[in-house]
C-alpha cells in the first residue's frame, strides 16, 4: 500500500508541475480581458498607429492613459507653433482610433498629470497590469527592455517590413525562366520575391550580376525590376599625340587674278581655265573697276592733248 501511495503522489507532482509550466507560458491577461498595450505620446504624434491598427495586427487593447492626453493638451496650449500643431494632430489620432471598428481602444483613467513623468508612469502601468508599451521613443524603448517590459516599437516594425534590397544595389541572381516579354529573365530572392531582369532572356539558367531599378508593392506581394550589370571593360579613347617641332602645313589658296588692261579685258576666256576661276567672275570685275576708274582720267587727258595737237596743225596749215 505504501508503494502505491508513493506512485500516486509522484504522478500528482508531475501533473502539478506540468500545469504550472503551462500556466506560466500562457499570455498574460487581466480579469479575463485582453492584454493592455499602453500608448505613448510619441506614437500618437507620429500617426502610423492608425495603419497598424487598421491592418488588424494589434493583439490587445490600446490603452491610452489620461496622463498622455493631458501632456498633449499641455503642448497644444503652451508650446510653440510647431509643437502645438503636432500635439493637435495627436489628439486627432486619438479620435480616429476611437472611431475605428474592430479595434479596442480604452482611455485609462490614471490622472490628468503624471508627477513622476509620463515615461515613468507608462512603465509602472505596464508592470502593474502585465501589459506592454507602444512607443517610438528610443530612450523609453531601452529602459523598458532593461525593466523587462515588452515594447511594441512602430519603427522596428517598419524596418522589418522594409525591402531587403533598394534600387541601386547589386546582387548575384540565378535566372530560372523567361518573363512575359521575350527579352526578360526571371529570378527569385531567398524570401521568394520575384525579380524581373530586362534584356536577360539569353542568360536563363545562368547566375548573373544585376542592379535593382525599382520595386512594386501590390496586395498579392512585392516584385522587383532589375537590369544586368555590364562588367566588360570600357575602351578608352587614346588622345592624339602631338609631335613637337612640326609646323602645320600651309593651306593652298587660289591667287586672286590681276587686273587686265582695257584692250585685253574683252579677250575670250581660254578653255583651259579651271572651274574655280569660272565660278568667280565677280572677283576680277571688282578689282578692275577701281583700275578702270583710275585709267579714265588718263584717257581723257590723252584725248584732250590729241585735240589740241590737231587744232595746232590746222592753224599752222591755214597760215
C-alpha positions as CSV (number, residue, x, y, z in Angstrom):
1,X,0.0,0.0,0.0
2,X,2.8,2.4,0.8
3,X,4.4,1.9,-2.7
4,X,1.1,2.6,-4.4
5,X,0.6,5.8,-2.4
6,X,4.1,6.9,-3.3
7,X,3.4,6.3,-7.0
8,X,0.1,8.3,-6.8
9,X,1.9,11.2,-5.1
10,X,4.6,11.1,-7.8
11,X,2.1,11.2,-10.6
12,X,0.3,14.1,-8.9
13,X,3.5,16.0,-8.5
14,X,4.3,15.6,-12.2
15,X,0.9,16.8,-13.2
16,X,1.1,19.8,-11.0
17,X,4.5,20.7,-12.4
18,X,3.2,20.5,-16.0
19,X,0.1,22.5,-15.2
20,X,2.1,25.3,-13.5
21,X,4.5,25.4,-16.5
22,X,1.6,25.8,-19.0
23,X,0.0,28.5,-16.9
24,X,3.3,30.4,-16.8
25,X,3.6,30.2,-20.6
26,X,0.1,31.4,-21.3
27,X,-0.3,35.1,-22.4
28,X,-0.9,37.4,-19.5
29,X,-4.5,38.6,-19.1
30,X,-6.2,40.8,-16.5
31,X,-9.6,39.8,-15.2
32,X,-10.4,37.8,-18.4
33,X,-9.6,40.8,-20.7
34,X,-7.1,41.1,-23.5
35,X,-3.6,42.3,-22.9
36,X,-3.3,46.1,-22.5
37,X,-0.9,48.0,-24.7
38,X,-0.2,51.4,-23.2
39,X,0.3,54.0,-26.0
40,X,3.0,56.7,-25.6
41,X,2.7,60.3,-26.7
42,X,5.3,59.9,-29.5
43,X,3.2,57.2,-31.1
44,X,0.1,59.4,-31.2
45,X,2.0,62.3,-32.7
46,X,3.6,60.0,-35.3
47,X,0.2,58.7,-36.5
48,X,1.3,55.4,-38.1
49,X,-0.5,53.6,-35.4
50,X,-3.7,54.1,-37.5
51,X,-2.4,52.0,-40.3
52,X,-1.1,49.3,-37.9
53,X,-4.5,49.2,-36.1
54,X,-6.4,49.1,-39.3
55,X,-4.4,46.1,-40.6
56,X,-5.5,44.0,-37.5
57,X,-2.1,43.3,-36.1
58,X,-2.9,44.9,-32.7
59,X,-3.2,41.8,-30.4
60,X,-4.7,43.5,-27.5
61,X,-6.5,46.6,-26.1
62,X,-5.0,50.0,-26.9
63,X,-5.0,51.7,-23.6
64,X,-4.4,55.5,-23.8
65,X,-3.6,56.9,-20.3
66,X,-5.3,60.1,-19.3
67,X,-1.8,61.5,-18.4
68,X,-0.8,61.1,-22.1
69,X,-3.8,63.1,-23.2
70,X,-3.0,65.7,-20.6
71,X,0.5,66.0,-22.0
72,X,-0.9,66.5,-25.5
73,X,-3.3,69.1,-24.2
74,X,-0.5,71.0,-22.4
75,X,1.6,71.0,-25.6
76,X,-1.3,72.2,-27.7
77,X,-1.9,75.2,-25.3
78,X,1.5,76.3,-24.2
79,X,4.2,75.2,-26.8
80,X,5.4,76.9,-29.9
81,X,3.5,76.8,-33.2
82,X,5.2,73.6,-34.5
83,X,4.7,71.6,-31.3
84,X,1.1,72.9,-31.0
85,X,0.3,71.6,-34.5
86,X,1.8,68.2,-33.7
87,X,0.0,67.9,-30.4
88,X,-3.3,68.7,-32.0
89,X,-2.5,66.1,-34.6
90,X,-2.0,63.6,-31.8
91,X,-5.4,64.4,-30.3
92,X,-7.0,63.9,-33.7
93,X,-5.3,60.4,-33.9
94,X,-6.9,59.5,-30.6
95,X,-10.3,60.4,-32.0
96,X,-9.7,58.3,-35.2
97,X,-8.7,55.3,-33.1
98,X,-11.9,55.6,-31.1
99,X,-14.0,55.7,-34.3
100,X,-12.3,52.6,-35.8
101,X,-14.3,49.4,-35.8
102,X,-12.7,46.2,-34.8
103,X,-10.1,48.0,-32.6
104,X,-10.4,48.0,-28.8
105,X,-9.5,51.5,-27.5
106,X,-9.7,52.5,-23.9
107,X,-9.0,55.8,-22.1
108,X,-7.2,54.6,-19.0
109,X,-8.0,56.9,-16.1
110,X,-4.7,57.4,-14.2
111,X,-4.9,61.1,-13.6
112,X,-4.6,64.1,-15.8
113,X,-1.0,64.7,-14.9
114,X,1.9,62.4,-14.1
115,X,4.0,63.9,-11.3
116,X,6.9,61.4,-11.9
117,X,6.8,61.9,-15.7
118,X,4.9,60.2,-18.5
119,X,7.6,57.7,-19.3
120,X,7.8,56.6,-15.7
121,X,4.0,56.4,-15.4
122,X,3.9,54.1,-18.6
123,X,6.5,51.8,-17.1
124,X,4.6,51.5,-13.8
125,X,1.3,50.9,-15.5
126,X,2.8,48.2,-17.8
127,X,4.3,46.4,-14.8
128,X,1.2,46.7,-12.7
129,X,-1.3,45.4,-15.3
130,X,1.0,43.0,-17.1
131,X,0.8,44.9,-20.3
132,X,3.1,46.3,-23.0
133,X,4.2,49.8,-24.1
134,X,3.7,51.1,-27.7
135,X,6.3,53.8,-28.3
136,X,8.9,55.1,-30.8
137,X,10.9,56.9,-28.2
138,X,14.5,55.4,-28.3
139,X,15.3,56.0,-24.7
140,X,12.0,54.7,-23.4
141,X,12.4,51.6,-25.5
142,X,15.9,50.9,-24.0
143,X,14.6,51.5,-20.4
144,X,11.6,49.2,-21.0
145,X,13.8,46.4,-22.2
146,X,16.1,46.8,-19.1
147,X,13.0,46.7,-16.9
148,X,11.7,43.6,-18.6
149,X,8.6,45.3,-20.1
150,X,7.5,44.2,-23.6
151,X,7.7,47.0,-26.2
152,X,5.8,47.4,-29.4
153,X,8.0,49.7,-31.5
154,X,6.5,51.1,-34.7
155,X,10.0,52.0,-36.1
156,X,11.2,48.4,-35.7
157,X,8.1,47.1,-37.4
158,X,8.6,49.4,-40.3
159,X,12.3,48.5,-40.5
160,X,11.5,44.7,-40.5
161,X,8.9,45.2,-43.3
162,X,11.4,47.2,-45.4
163,X,12.5,45.5,-48.6
164,X,15.8,43.7,-48.3
165,X,17.2,45.4,-51.5
166,X,16.8,49.0,-52.5
167,X,17.1,50.5,-56.0
168,X,20.8,50.9,-56.9
169,X,22.0,47.8,-55.0
170,X,23.7,45.0,-56.8
171,X,23.5,41.2,-56.2
172,X,24.2,37.9,-58.0
173,X,21.0,36.2,-59.0
174,X,20.2,33.0,-60.8
175,X,17.7,33.3,-63.7
176,X,15.3,30.4,-63.8
177,X,12.8,31.2,-66.5
178,X,11.7,33.8,-69.1
179,X,9.3,36.6,-68.3
180,X,6.2,37.8,-70.0
181,X,8.2,39.6,-72.6
182,X,10.6,37.7,-74.8
183,X,13.6,39.8,-73.6
184,X,13.0,39.3,-69.9
185,X,14.5,36.9,-67.5
186,X,13.0,36.0,-64.1
187,X,14.8,35.0,-60.8
188,X,13.8,34.8,-57.2
189,X,15.3,36.0,-53.9
190,X,15.7,33.9,-50.8
191,X,12.4,35.2,-49.4
192,X,10.5,34.3,-52.6
193,X,10.4,37.8,-54.1
194,X,10.2,37.7,-57.9
195,X,12.8,39.7,-59.8
196,X,12.3,40.6,-63.4
197,X,15.6,41.3,-65.3
198,X,15.4,43.3,-68.5
199,X,17.3,42.1,-71.6
200,X,18.3,38.8,-69.9
201,X,16.4,36.1,-71.7
202,X,19.6,34.7,-73.2
203,X,21.0,34.2,-69.7
204,X,18.3,31.9,-68.4
205,X,19.9,29.1,-66.4
206,X,22.9,31.3,-65.5
207,X,23.9,33.4,-62.5
208,X,24.4,37.0,-63.4
209,X,25.1,40.2,-61.6
210,X,22.1,42.5,-61.6
211,X,21.3,46.0,-60.3
212,X,17.8,46.8,-58.9
213,X,15.9,49.5,-60.7
214,X,12.6,49.8,-58.9
215,X,10.1,47.8,-56.7
216,X,6.4,47.3,-56.9
217,X,4.3,46.5,-53.9
218,X,0.8,45.0,-54.5
219,X,-1.8,43.2,-52.4
220,X,-0.6,39.9,-53.8
221,X,3.0,40.6,-52.8
222,X,6.1,42.5,-53.9
223,X,8.0,42.4,-57.2
224,X,11.3,44.0,-58.2
225,X,12.7,45.0,-61.5
226,X,16.4,45.0,-62.4
227,X,18.9,45.2,-65.2
228,X,22.1,43.4,-66.0
229,X,25.4,44.8,-64.9
230,X,27.9,45.2,-67.8
231,X,31.3,44.1,-66.4
232,X,33.1,44.5,-69.7
233,X,36.0,47.0,-69.5
234,X,35.3,50.1,-71.4
235,X,37.8,51.0,-74.1
236,X,39.2,54.5,-73.5
237,X,39.9,56.7,-76.5
238,X,43.6,57.4,-76.8
239,X,44.3,61.1,-77.2
240,X,46.1,62.2,-80.4
241,X,49.8,62.6,-80.0
242,X,51.3,65.9,-80.9
243,X,54.7,65.9,-82.5
244,X,56.9,68.8,-81.2
245,X,58.8,70.9,-83.7
246,X,56.4,70.5,-86.6
247,X,54.6,73.3,-88.2
248,X,51.2,73.0,-89.7
249,X,51.1,72.6,-93.4
250,X,50.1,75.8,-95.3
251,X,46.7,75.7,-96.9
252,X,46.8,76.1,-100.7
253,X,44.9,79.3,-101.7
254,X,43.9,80.4,-105.2
255,X,45.7,83.6,-106.1
256,X,43.5,86.5,-107.0
257,X,43.5,87.4,-110.7
258,X,45.4,90.5,-111.6
259,X,43.7,93.5,-113.3
260,X,44.0,93.4,-117.1
261,X,44.2,96.5,-119.4
262,X,41.2,97.7,-121.2
263,X,42.4,96.4,-124.5
264,X,42.6,92.8,-123.2
265,X,39.5,92.9,-120.9
266,X,37.2,91.7,-123.7
267,X,39.5,88.8,-124.7
268,X,37.8,85.4,-125.0
269,X,38.3,83.1,-122.0
270,X,40.6,80.2,-122.7
271,X,39.1,76.7,-122.3
272,X,42.0,75.6,-120.1
273,X,40.9,77.8,-117.2
274,X,39.7,75.9,-114.1
275,X,36.2,75.7,-112.8
276,X,37.1,77.7,-109.8
277,X,38.1,80.7,-111.9
278,X,34.9,80.4,-114.0
279,X,32.8,80.3,-110.8
280,X,34.4,83.5,-109.6
281,X,33.7,86.1,-112.2
282,X,32.9,88.8,-109.7
283,X,36.4,88.9,-108.2
284,X,38.3,90.3,-111.2
285,X,35.4,92.6,-112.0
286,X,35.6,94.1,-108.5
287,X,39.3,94.6,-108.9
288,X,39.0,96.0,-112.5
289,X,36.6,98.7,-111.5
290,X,39.0,100.8,-109.5
291,X,41.7,100.4,-112.1
292,X,39.3,101.5,-114.8
293,X,38.3,104.5,-112.7
294,X,42.0,105.3,-112.4
295,X,42.6,104.9,-116.1
296,X,39.6,107.1,-117.1
297,X,41.2,110.4,-116.4
298,X,44.3,109.4,-118.3
299,X,42.3,108.7,-121.4
300,X,40.6,112.0,-121.1
301,X,43.9,113.7,-120.8
302,X,45.2,111.9,-123.9
303,X,42.1,112.9,-125.9
304,X,42.3,116.5,-124.9
305,X,46.0,116.5,-125.8
306,X,45.2,115.0,-129.2
307,X,42.6,117.6,-129.9
308,X,45.0,120.4,-129.0
309,X,47.6,118.9,-131.3
310,X,45.1,118.6,-134.2
311,X,43.9,122.2,-133.7
312,X,47.5,123.4,-133.7
313,X,48.2,121.6,-137.0
314,X,45.1,123.1,-138.6
315,X,46.1,126.6,-137.6
316,X,49.6,126.1,-139.0
317,X,48.2,124.9,-142.3
318,X,45.9,127.8,-142.6
319,X,48.8,130.3,-142.1
